[in-house]
């Protein structure tokens, strides 16, 4: 689920074309992650989600935001 429900910021924003300073990207990623948390909680109040914001993982294509359902045992 986390693999399907993710987005790479570089797929959404071209720093050269958007005029977005590169140093603003970590803050943008955090804000988008918080927005996703709020939207998921509001839309699905009976479910728990984990929203991750990864800024510098060498395995990822730039800053990445993902979510998945938290499974309770």
SULSULWO-V612251 format. One line per field, one symbol per residue. psi: psi as a letter, one per 40 degrees, with the letter a starting at -180 (. if undefined). burial: b if it has 9 or more other ideal C-beta (glycine too) atoms within 8 Angstrom, else e. A space follows every 10 residues. Layout:
BEGIN
psi = ???
burial = ???
END
This chain:
BEGIN
psi = ddddgihhdd edhhdddefh hdeedddddd dddddddddd dddgeeihih hihhdfheei gahhhiiihh hh.
burial = ebeeebebbb eebebeeeeb eeeebbebbb ebbeebbeeb beeeeeeebb bbbbeeeeeb eebbbbbbee eee
END
